[in-house]
Amino acid sequence: MTNLTLKQLRYFEALARQRHFGRAAETCAISQPALSMQIRELEATLGAPLFERGAREVRLTALGQDFAVRSREILRAVDELAELARAARERLAGRLRLGVIPTVAPYLLPAIASGLTLHFPGLELQLRETVTPRLLRELADGRLDTAVVALPVSEPALTEVALFAEEFVLVRPEADAGKPVPDRAQLREMRLLLLEEGHCFRDQALSFCDIQSARPRELMDGSSLATLVQMVGAGIGVTLIPEMAVPVETRSAKVTVARFAPPQPQRTIGMVWRRTSPLARQLQEVAEVVRAAAGGLRSGSDTAGDAPA
């Protein structure tokens, strides 16, 4: 076991995650033969195979699954050693791996990136946009430093910091402008367009409408808020979107925006990071910069629309 190296562990982690030698090699910025050789040497050191090789993908063996858990712990601990040194500095510098959910990223990321670059001149921002479950897994695995998500996530291993709250608005076809705004019961009887499974915003919209199950004739899925709004403009149905998305998504669509009567549906956006992160103090400062960037963006926008009934 004395020949086990951190390089081999990182290559193993990449292959375990990608389940494909070519993609894993690309992730590690090495050739596929070099990656294969390192994995073979690792398996020879252990005296047992870690992967089952298939024609199109590889799978972890039972040993490989156990090894993956321990190797992630080791790699995360090694990364945190480097973070200890960064945490000792007066200002945050170097790499910051930031994840953002898709219903926030297109609207807030430009302001976040500008604010962080201005506040932390030596910061190298690495951005990742994906749904909440993946962001939380990557945080737990040490592949992200922090993430902007909808709260609460209710993960004991994570610190949650609320940044701001925003309302949901109703998007209807242009022809519906001026009509009474439907309540929850009426929404349940309409053709409601929602994001596909995996998006937390979908769950929040279903919760507001008090819909327990998706009925195929009444609910339709889209891959993005932009798709949903364009479908509404085509007269296919109605949808809910977060307020920050209105200026971007409705400017080229034949739709009208309306606010619901109180209590209006809303969500809380916040930042999360591992409680064990040595960068906790600096991440708190990052959260303040993100909050300020979001505040400036939201104060500069004015969501016009129908008044609630």
Secondary structure by P-SEA (a helix, b strand, c coil): cccccaaaaaaaaaaaaaccaaaaaaaacccaaaaaaaaaaaaaaaccccccccccbbbbcaaaaaaaaaaaaaaaaaaaaaaaaaaaccccccbbbbbbccccccccaaaaaaaaaaaccccbbbbbbccaaaaaaaaaaccccccccccccccccbbbbbcbbbbbbbbbcccccccccccaaaaaaccccccccccaaaaaaaaaacccccccccbbbbccaaaaaaaaaaccccccccccccccccccccbbbbbbccccccccccccccccccaaaaaaaaaaaaaaaaaaaaaaccccccccc
